[in-house]
């Protein structure tokens, strides 16, 4: 019994060590955003706290349809999602949802201005609070990382809508990463049908010759869009919380205690 306890302990400690390897090796200012394909996992203090769905999975789908679709906790089963019309839902958006697995379709909810500001602050390492525009005034890799991680709605959305990728590289020596454009569930004004939204721009998209002065974050109410229209280059931010489970190290400590009791009991006989 005693030897078995120590064997289990060593296995758990091994897994605990492996679990910490990802910390600092992800994306963002603190390296705590991990790319899992269509989903990005956000870590805080070494613990996975939430998952973010790629914006390119919802671009081209009207916000109202998504909210109704999520009422049962499952994404992709709204009857209107089976009939893309090009205005409320485009065909590319319909196919993007069909690419997700069953486990990737459940548990999502829309995101508030407070929540998106918190995530942006954590990712970029600069204070983002409420409606604001933040310009880096230079070409920064972290902006391009963000767009590639959370979804380039410009290029992917244009392909969904028109069947081709836009060729807009004004300076052929610089990559046009595009932008991430996502709706949040905070309305511009009371009673309005326009939502606030976020833009994260790669400078090469908006400048004529250089990528030097226009990498920026835009969280602003003037970017609001009506909720009944599915704009092809606009997604909706969706997030789901991760239920915490005991860390391997905590379980290992419990095993140590059991082993100690077992050894003490054994020594008495």
N, C-alpha and C positions, 0 to 999 in steps of 0.2 A: 504493500500500500504506500509506504513511504517513498520508494523508488519511483512509483507511478506518479506521485504528486510532483516530484522534481522534474520528471519528463514533461508533464503537461505545462509546468511553469516555464521551462526552457522554450517550448513551442510558442507559448503566448508572448514571451518577451521578444522572440524572434519576429513575430508578426507585428509587435508594437514598434520595433525598430524600423521595419520596412514601411510602416504606415507614416512615419515621420519624414521619410525621404522626399515626399512631394512638397513639403513645406518650403516656401521660398523659391521653388523651381517652376512655378506657374507664371501667369501673366499679371500685369498690373504693377503699381508702384511697390507693393510688398510681396509680389510673387504668389498671391494667394487665390488666384482665379485659375481653375484647371479646365482645360479643353477636353470635353467628352463628346466630340462630334456635334450633334444638334443641340446639346445641352452644355452649359458652362456651370461648374460647381464653384461656389464661393465659400472660402474658409475664413473663419475668424478665430484667432488664438489657437490655431492648429485643429479646429473642429469644423467639419462641413456643416454649414448652417442653412444654405438654400441653393436652389438650382434655377438657372435662367434659360428660357427657351430662345433659340436663335430667332432673331427678328425676321429672317427670310422665310420662316415657316408660317408666318401670319401676314406678310405683306400681300396686298391685293384682296384682303378679306375685310369687309366692313366691321367696325367695332361693335355695332349693335348685334350683328350675327354672332360674333365671338362670345359676347356676354350671355346671350341666350343659350349658346352651345355649351357653355361652362356651367350652366345651372345645375346639371346633374353630375358635375365633377369630372366629366369626360370630354376631352377635346375631339372634334371631328365627326360627331354623330348627329349634328343638326341637319334636318332634312334639306335645308337650302344649300348646304355644302355639297350636295350631290348634283346640283344644277347650276354650275358656274355660268354666269351671264355676261361677264366682262365688266360689269359696273359695280355690283355688290360683291361679287367674287369672280376672279379670273381663273382660267383653266390651270395656269401654272401654280397658283396658290392651292387649288384643289389637289393637284398631284403632289405638292410638297407635304401636305398633311397625310396623304396616303403612304408616304415614305416612312413615317414614324411608326415605331413598334407600339404594342398595346401599353407597355409600361411607360412609354414616353408621352402618352396621351392623357394621363390622369393626374389629378391633384393641382392643376394650374389655377391661378387667380390673376386678376389685373393688378397693376402697380400704381401706387399713389405718388404724388409729387414728393412727399417726405421720403418714401422708400427709395425712389430713384435717385434723389439727391444724396442719400446716404451711400448707395452703391457707387455712384460716380465719385464721391469724395474718397471712398476706400480705394477704388481702382486707380484714379489719376493722382492721388496724393495731394490734391489741392482742394480747398474748401468750396464746395458747391452747395448752395442753400437756396431753395426756392427758384423762382424765375430769374435766370441770370445768363449771361454770356461770358465765357472765359476763353481768351485767346492766348495761346502759348507764344505768339510772336516769333516763332521759328518752327522749323521742321522737326517734330519730335516723334520718335519711334513708337511711343506709347499710344498715340492716337491711331496709328496704323494697326497696332496690335489690337486695339479695341474693336475697330471696324472688322478686321478679319476674324476676331473671336465671336462677336455678337451678331455679325451679319452685315454684309454690304448690300443694303436694300436697293441701292441705285442700280448696280449692274445686274444683280439677280432679278430684281423686279422688272427691269426693262426687258430682260430675256423672257420672263414669264408672260409679259403683256404682248410683246411684239415679235418674239422669237429670235432676237439677236442681241449681242452685247454691244453697248455704245462704245465707239472708238473716239474718245475725247482727249487723248493725251496731247496736250498743247505743247509739252516739252517731251520729246521722245526719250530723253535720258532719265526721266522720272516716271515711276509707276503711278497711274491714277487708281488709287485704292477705292475711291468712291466715298460713300457716306453711310452711316447708320441712322435711320429715321424711324422713331417709335412713338406711338401714342401712350399716354398714361391716363389714369382714370380720374384725373382732376379737371373739372370743367373750368373754362375761362371765366365765365360769369354765372351768377345764379340764374337758373332757368335757361341757360344757353345750351345749344346742341353741339357746341364746338369744344373739343378737348385740348388740353395742353399737350405738348409733345417735346421730344428731344431730338436734336441733330448732333452728330459727331462727324465733323468734316475733315477729310484729308485735304491739305492745301492745294494739291495738284488738281483737285476737282474744280476749285473755284478761282484759281488764278490763271493768268495767261502764259506766263513763262517760268515761274519759279514755284517751289514748294516751301518758301522760306517764311511766310508771314501769316498764313491763314489756317493752320491747324487749330481747330477750335471746338469748344463744346457749347451748345446752345440749348438751354432749357428755358423756353420762353412761351408765354401765352399767345403771342401773335402768330405762332406756328400752328395754332389749333386748326383742326379739320373737322368737318361734319362727321357725325358718327354713322350715318347711313350709307356712306360711299366707300368703296374699297379702292383706295389709291394704290397703284401698282408698286410704287417705290416706298410705301409707308407700311410698317408693321405695327404690331401692338405688343408692348412689353408684358410678358407673362412670367410669373415666378411661382415656385412652390417650396415650402419649408421642408427641411430634412429633420426627421425625428431622431434625436440623439440616442445613441446606444452606448452601453458601458465600454470605455476604451480598454484595449488589451492590457495596458499597464495596470488599470484598476482591478481587472479580473485577476491578473497575476498576483497582486497584493493579497487578494482574498485567498488564492491558492496557497500562498506562503503561510497564511494564518492557519489554514486547514492542515497543512503539512506539519506545522509546529504542534498543533493539538494532537495529531496522529502520532508524532514522535514522542510526545510527552506521555500519551496513553500507553504506547508500546514499552517505554522504559520502566513503567511501573510493574510490568509483568515479566 
